């Protein structure tokens, strides 16, 4: 698990194809890796990877074929800047929101404009993801915890404050840039609860009985 608060900017040092997957080495001298060990989880642009080797200067991780296909990590080349966050611990402040590092889809920047020192972005996503995105709710873009300003027409809008612009790769975005998107975990689990099977079906039946007429009859909506 992660918080969506980027701890350092890294740079791809080496991208080594290996029988369909890729071995990625990321240089990250600004991040203290002394307490990290092989096998630890590290998020790169919001994707949870397992470190297989660590040095004082960075780390190496394997990226599977599925991850390459379902995230933007397949587009990374040597020299690319990336957002890096170590896994959440019990001593880590939860400054953002709970992030799993399991990307739900790839979004595309369709609007970018400056607003004083902040940055306004609009990101298009697959229509099936918009039901998990709510105005003023949390969303993770390339590993960054952000607040949704608006949702409409299979896209959502963000306002990125100056600190986030300068401490993440977001200021590198241009119209057409692809980004990793992870929706709020709570929305995912709530849908599963309401539309699942077995015991979940009883919840679905109860929820379906709550209609506008039912609410009016019991004193709500007046």
Phi, psi and omega per residue, in radians:
X1 nan 2.667 -3.123
X2 -2.376 3.064 -3.101
X3 -1.937 -0.246 -3.075
X4 1.427 0.165 3.042
X5 -1.792 1.897 -3.050
X6 -1.183 2.289 -3.078
X7 -1.630 -0.431 -3.132
X8 -2.896 2.758 2.976
X9 -1.672 2.313 3.084
X10 -1.980 3.082 3.108
X11 -2.434 2.341 3.124
X12 -1.177 2.069 -3.136
X13 -1.605 -0.665 -3.100
X14 -2.604 2.381 3.045
X15 -2.173 1.865 -3.003
X16 -1.989 1.851 3.082
X17 -1.103 2.416 -3.118
X18 -2.492 1.686 3.045
X19 0.881 0.813 3.077
X20 1.742 -0.447 3.042
X21 -1.902 -2.961 -3.030
X22 -2.411 2.444 2.977
X23 -1.786 2.152 -3.013
X24 -1.992 2.217 3.038
X25 -1.950 2.192 -3.081
X26 -2.031 2.165 3.031
X27 -1.474 2.307 -3.064
X28 -2.691 1.257 -3.063
X29 -1.227 -0.342 -3.118
X30 -1.373 -0.150 -3.087
X31 -1.837 2.278 3.122
X32 -1.370 1.909 -3.106
X33 -1.846 0.233 -3.062
X34 -1.120 -0.504 -3.128
X35 -1.632 -0.038 -3.119
X36 -1.520 2.694 -3.101
X37 -2.383 2.729 3.009
X38 -0.966 2.366 -3.066
X39 1.764 -0.256 3.102
X40 -1.264 2.682 3.097
X41 -1.553 2.371 3.061
X42 -2.368 2.299 3.128
X43 -1.589 2.248 3.072
X44 -2.074 1.989 -3.045
X45 0.897 0.677 3.071
X46 1.476 0.019 -3.135
X47 -1.807 2.178 3.133
X48 -1.285 2.081 3.102
X49 -2.105 2.734 3.099
X50 -1.790 2.089 3.134
X51 -1.215 2.279 3.093
X52 -1.848 -0.276 3.086
X53 -2.712 2.507 3.139
X54 -2.363 2.524 3.013
X55 -2.323 -3.130 3.083
X56 -1.222 -0.238 -3.050
X57 -1.864 -0.133 -3.116
X58 2.847 -2.769 -3.067
X59 -2.641 2.864 3.110
X60 -2.180 2.449 3.130
X61 -2.536 2.601 3.038
X62 -1.568 2.444 3.114
X63 -2.039 2.054 -3.058
X64 -1.232 2.874 3.113
X65 -1.048 -0.706 3.141
X66 -1.126 -0.756 3.123
X67 -1.117 -0.671 3.095
X68 -1.082 -0.634 -3.093
X69 -1.367 -0.542 -3.010
X70 -1.781 0.047 3.130
X71 -2.421 3.117 3.130
X72 -1.534 0.034 -3.130
X73 -1.089 -0.433 3.089
X74 -1.169 -0.303 -3.135
X75 -1.593 -0.139 -3.068
X76 -1.219 2.452 3.066
X77 -2.220 2.886 3.121
X78 -0.998 2.329 -3.124
X79 1.706 -0.246 -3.119
X80 -1.165 2.444 3.063
X81 -1.459 2.524 -3.123
X82 -2.432 2.657 3.010
X83 -1.444 2.376 -3.100
X84 -2.250 2.360 3.037
X85 -2.503 2.307 3.027
X86 -1.332 2.777 -3.096
X87 -1.115 2.603 3.105
X88 -1.121 2.420 2.999
X89 -2.102 3.014 3.127
X90 -1.150 -0.286 3.134
X91 -1.720 0.027 -3.095
X92 -1.496 2.224 3.048
X93 -1.106 2.374 3.129
X94 -1.573 1.351 -3.057
X95 -1.382 -0.363 3.128
X96 -1.892 -1.956 3.008
X97 -2.561 2.918 -3.100
X98 -1.169 2.179 -3.096
X99 -2.200 2.311 -3.079
X100 -1.536 -0.438 -3.031
X101 1.466 0.170 3.090
X102 -1.843 1.785 -3.018
X103 -1.157 2.361 3.133
X104 -1.571 -0.403 -3.126
X105 -3.138 3.014 3.102
X106 -1.856 2.209 3.076
X107 -1.800 2.955 3.125
X108 -2.348 2.327 3.109
X109 -1.203 2.117 3.121
X110 -1.981 -0.163 3.080
X111 -2.667 2.376 3.105
X112 -2.506 2.167 3.093
X113 -2.663 2.546 3.088
X114 -1.351 2.501 3.072
X115 -2.351 1.636 -2.948
X116 0.989 -2.172 3.132
X117 -1.618 -0.085 3.100
X118 -1.546 2.999 3.137
X119 -2.199 2.239 3.082
X120 -1.719 2.266 3.123
X121 -2.236 2.550 2.923
X122 -2.183 2.273 -3.035
X123 -2.131 2.166 3.086
X124 -1.483 2.417 3.117
X125 -2.349 2.975 3.052
X126 -1.057 2.381 -3.106
X127 -0.949 -0.520 -3.109
X128 -1.264 -0.181 3.088
X129 -1.558 -0.386 -3.026
X130 -1.145 -0.401 3.135
X131 -1.218 -0.265 3.094
X132 -1.672 -0.028 -3.047
X133 -1.913 2.193 -3.081
X134 -2.168 2.546 3.069
X135 -1.023 2.290 -3.090
X136 1.224 0.153 3.032
X137 -1.520 3.065 -3.129
X138 -1.651 2.582 3.045
X139 -2.600 2.677 -3.123
X140 -2.004 2.145 3.129
X141 -2.107 2.023 -3.083
X142 0.902 0.646 3.088
X143 1.515 -0.001 -3.098
X144 -1.742 2.184 3.074
X145 -1.308 2.125 -3.087
X146 -2.350 2.828 3.109
X147 -1.825 2.286 -3.124
X148 -1.328 2.224 3.091
X149 -1.499 -0.601 -3.040
X150 -2.858 2.680 3.070
X151 -2.346 2.219 3.123
X152 -2.893 2.475 3.014
X153 0.926 0.902 3.090
X154 0.977 0.642 3.085
X155 -2.644 2.728 3.089
X156 -2.313 2.683 -3.073
X157 -1.940 2.551 -3.125
X158 -2.329 2.666 2.944
X159 -2.081 2.072 -3.078
X160 -1.824 2.097 -3.068
X161 -1.316 2.814 -3.064
X162 -0.957 -0.731 -3.125
X163 -1.043 -0.783 -3.137
X164 -1.161 -0.660 3.086
X165 -1.007 -0.735 -3.019
X166 -1.512 -0.244 -3.085
X167 -1.968 0.167 3.103
X168 -2.443 3.132 3.124
X169 -1.479 0.042 -3.031
X170 -1.038 -0.595 -3.124
X171 -1.198 -0.232 3.080
X172 -1.394 -0.238 -3.048
X173 -1.120 2.485 3.005
X174 -2.299 2.877 3.075
X175 -1.013 2.242 -3.088
X176 1.789 -0.298 3.107
X177 -1.086 2.357 3.077
X178 -1.629 2.483 -3.084
X179 -2.378 2.677 3.046
X180 -1.433 2.350 -3.121
X181 -2.164 2.254 3.000
X182 -2.173 2.141 -3.133
X183 -1.375 2.967 -3.107
X184 -1.113 2.276 3.140
X185 -0.996 -0.653 -3.092
X186 -1.063 -0.712 3.134
X187 -1.108 -0.702 3.123
X188 -1.092 -0.856 -3.085
X189 -1.223 -0.582 3.111
X190 -1.132 -0.726 3.110
X191 -1.106 -0.735 3.129
X192 -1.073 -0.699 3.135
X193 -1.118 -0.758 -3.053
X194 -1.386 -0.456 -3.047
X195 -2.157 0.335 3.136
X196 -1.398 -2.826 -3.104
X197 -2.033 2.985 3.096
X198 1.127 -2.130 -3.097
X199 -1.070 -0.529 -3.141
X200 -1.106 -0.489 -3.132
X201 -1.104 -0.588 3.129
X202 -1.128 -0.629 3.085
X203 -1.156 -0.715 3.137
X204 -1.076 -0.751 -3.138
X205 -1.112 -0.712 3.130
X206 -1.155 -0.713 -3.127
X207 -1.142 -0.646 -3.106
X208 -1.193 -0.343 3.138
X209 -1.392 -0.222 3.138
X210 -1.536 1.703 -3.109
X211 -1.970 2.910 3.059
X212 -0.976 -0.631 3.136
X213 -1.174 -0.725 3.116
X214 -1.066 -0.776 -3.130
X215 -1.121 -0.740 3.132
X216 -1.118 -0.681 -3.126
X217 -1.118 -0.505 -3.081
X218 -1.833 0.361 2.963
X219 1.585 0.142 3.123
X220 -1.735 2.717 3.059
X221 1.379 0.217 3.130
X222 -1.468 nan nan
